[in-house]
């Protein structure tokens, strides 16, 4: 409130100032609002004697004007506000209760007059006329509530609190006194004295309007229908607040009991009858595909319709009801065509079916099962046609093709739904871990390891860094589905060891990238040994550099001693999957160990080997070195030819070839006796040298008594070439057997450790030994 009087406002309470500023709700006369006049209004807060009848005679017409939204002046508003205050604080006795009863009677008389008017309205225009009356009355009730703000605060609220305080010990069993604030009182009178009388006819017209909208005959008074429906909620308001200028009034709390009982309930009943009948008719006339399309359209339209007409609390109820009568009631029919839709990959219909069944409890179970079975069938079909030399690549590419296809289907059709994601994972897990006929262990681990080995070798051509990373990422996709990840680890670590030792990795960055991807998929523990293998290679390079300096320092003191340039790799036994040939229960491995047990290291290597051992043990006291000659390689320069070819060989091959250093013809038996290798392994070693034409055997079959000649006319397109390692059996078969045995033994140790930890923790025995060796029985 603005005032031209300097100190007058000091005598006005804060509550009065707020009330005075709250007048601008469209009630002021136009000349007052446009002129922006300033008034000086002075109130006395001192209680005084009030002639109630005299004041009420002047106050009552103003109440009627306000409730009818007749504009009043700002001065008049302030005066009436002051009158209400004076009555409430009058002396000797406050007249609040009498004022409350008179206001109640005034509003009741006004509503009864409106009831008489609405009775005379044409039934076809009942909705429109009621809406007009309601809008005026509701807005007027807000302003009346503001005008009697002091009465609400001083009389109504105090009376409600006082009555409950007097019976505090029984408060939990008492109802709140039937004394309402003026705004709520007005709405209560409106509901009891006017609405209940016309409610049956009103609801009938409202339902008819909604039904016409469903049938395409959109009512011209849609906003009126919405207003009337929402009035059934607004008349239950329990608190009012003054709205900011330029905004619509919004209640703090709306009670919907009256609305639900008198309108929502019959509306939902009509909705159920309408859509139940319509669904039956559509199912009889339309295909399942067309039915789903029509139901989706109807659900969308009904949601729009509900939001347009109904209270917000009814929208979800209407949608749920429609879903129940049009989808859930007929989900068996939808499920019956699900198999055909998935096997024919009818993505449009599947998308519609998913949208319909998703809100229904357990509605997607059949779809998910059919999807999972179909993906698994297609996946097994894709991995059953593998043949040729590149089976690992075929396996990976075929599984990825199935994964990418159905992963896209899961995203586009099924919106990345968690149930379908789980179904896809289960299906691919079944595909990847499927066992071939006659196999006891799935081949996926080995195939994936060989596929990554082919990617990470130097022989890989035509792949950019980005392409390589993409292919490694795709390999990880399959890796996540492998159940026997420990088998994959064994294969991968063996192949990684071979790449690192032979320096055949495409790049160390690529190797590290793959290990990081495995770490992200399985954690640090899974890749800890792989990481230590990298560390060993780096340390070995530094050690070799220091050893070269050491040799250069001792050479002057060893005249006549030749030290072959050597690069030693010091590898931790616990981190690398490498072993020297040794006796075992396996017949093949046992025989090989016997064949090479007495291997004689060529004299040319012994000085450098002995010096390296002295050098290493001097730096690392207490460590034991075990030389793996079966994996040791060296470059041999062939100086007896026209061109000085360089052949990269393994230690046993080098030893055999050195037998020809002083002669051109040697018998196989003599080579074996000289180098300490015998049996089948000796013949296989000689055969690898013959295969590259360094040695010549004139006999068709190589035996222990076959003479060998040095090929003095050897020619090759390459100046440097590599000899294959001698193998008794195929590499694949040997690795499969070794990995299977290692994994079985590891799992046994892990299981025993877990059992011991549990028993030590809980101090109770759950198993006991039986009479059989290595057998336990479970104790309940």
Secondary structure, DSSP 4 states (H G I P E B T S, - for coil): ---SSTTGGGGS-HHHHHHHHTTTTT-S-HHHHHHT---------S-----HHHHHHHHHHHHHHHHTT----HHHHHHHHHHHHHHHT-SSS--HHHHHHHHHHHHHHHHHHHHHHHHTS-GGGHHHHHHHHHHHHHHHHHHHHHHTHHHIIIIIHHHHHHHHHHTGGGGGGPPPPS---HHHHHHHHHIIIIIHHHHHHHHHHHHHHHHHHHTT---TTHHHHHHHHHHHHHTT-----PPPTTS----S----HHHIIIIIHHHHHHHHHHHHHHHHHHHHHS-HHHHHHHHHHHHHHHHHHHHHHS-HHHHHHHHHHHHHHHTGGGHHHHHHTHHHHHHTT-HHHHHHHHHHHHTSTTTTHHHHHHHHHHHHHHHHHHHSS--SS-HHHHHHHHHHHHHHHHHHHHHHTTTT-HHHHHHHHHHHHHHHTPPPTT-SS-SHHHHHHHHHHHHHBTT--S--HHHHHHHHHHHHHHHHH-S-HHHHHHHHHHHHHHHHHHT-BS-HHHHHHHHHHHHHHH-HHHHHHHHHHHHHHHHHHHHHHHHHHHHHHHGGGSTT------------TTTS--------SSHHHHHHHHHHTT----HHHHHHHHHHHHHHHHHSTT------GGG-EEEEEETTSSS-EEEEEEHHHHHHHHTTSS-SEEEHHHHHHHHT--HHHHHHHHHHHHHTTSEE--SSS--TT-EEEE-TT---S-SEEEPPPP-SS-HHHHHHHHHHHHHHHHHHHHHHHHHHHHHHHH----EEE-SSTT-EEE--
